[in-house]
């Protein structure tokens, strides 16, 4: 049996890891899109490094686009195997993949204008909204902790990782001539405490572990102060400065967390009722409906809130915005308000327009609440020292608004939390640990920390590198 690391090898995007069994089965662990590198991602996403029609199964850990976003493209290229995931992951993919296809189509219009100026031929989108809807017929979903038999020799189940609604560590058992190998692929690991979801759960002993290292060299700030920080920023921006608070947020999970906290503030009388809150993202609106469908996956605190507030994602001063004209009207609005909009890294979507319209005014605030990959607009604004000018949509804007970050809302566990998660394993019995989904410095630091915990054979794969699993 072999494993080839196609994506998220020494970077934090494009997760794809290919297992080839001795029986000739090809199993792709995640099928993520490369993001956050501008135009060069188009070529990276089209280079599959494996023939999609030869893949038998895609085992999907969760619904973030950097883990699932190329499934429609593989479908377009002939993939007709099964996509195996949890029920909530399937439901989220059902809205996120068509949304991604819509974005591909619109981005390609701009991309082709640039190509025409350079004398180059036009390109088709990586995939369309129609491709994304069509690929959903391949999804086979299950609940947590239930084995799915892919064939007589391969089975898989998912243990909750607390990273995203439905996210799961994939436990894959492969029988090759009577020799059983168990592989654990964590996908992304959540926080030990999540405002909405249950904490990550231990998973059974594995011979090989493939695990992430996004925050492999960082520790999160104390989460106990996060709510106070958020309230202070709301008051400083909307009450004291009479400005707009722009919160770039991933449409799925992070937005629901922030809305849940604002809902609690509202119920407790801490959120000024005269300050309107807008969730400006059609995807976030749809995702919130899916979160309402899976209340069984929430932690005890949320379930306690539901006892007296049946809708933890709604309050009187909250408006969900779908219509694009309503979104544009928010830019013309002069009164104080809170706007939560995608994308979290500030690279695309409606929030980029809100930032462009707000960043040059000192009474406004832009609040980052999650990880921003190094090449993104979010990372540029959070740099120390912060830039005086940034380019948005090809135009330069002075950075006069306040820029803040609350790291505690991150959905990724820091290196201490990830190590605690892996303590369910006996380091002496794990044959090899593969570290993926991390920048080089984070991977190297995390590797040293894991060695201190007794893990010995730790590998940081090169992009495209193949290993024998014996």
Secondary structure, 3 states (H helix, E strand, C coil): CEEEEEECCCCCCCCEEEEECCCCCEEEECCCCCCCCCCHHHHHHHCCCCCHHHCCEEECCCCCHHHHCCHHHHHHCCCCCEEEEEHHHHHHHHHHHHHHHHHHHHHHHHHHHHHHHCCCCCCCCCCCHHHHHHHHHHEEEECCCCCEECCCCEEEEEEECCCCCCCEEEEEEEEECCEEEEEEECCCCCCCCCCCECCCCCCCCCCEEEEECCCCCCCCCCHHHHHHHHHHHHHHHHHHCCCEEEEECCCCCHHHHHHHHHHHHHHCCCCCCCCEEEEECHHHHHHHHHHHHCHHHECHHHHHHHHHCCCCCCCCCEEEECCHHHHHHHHHCCCCEEEEECCCCCCCCHHHHHHHHHCCCCCCEEEECCCCCCCCHHHHHCCCCCCCEEEECCEEEECCCEEEECHHHCCCCCHHHHHHHHCCCCHHHCCEEEEECCCHHHHHHHHHHHHHCCCCCEECCCCCCEEECC
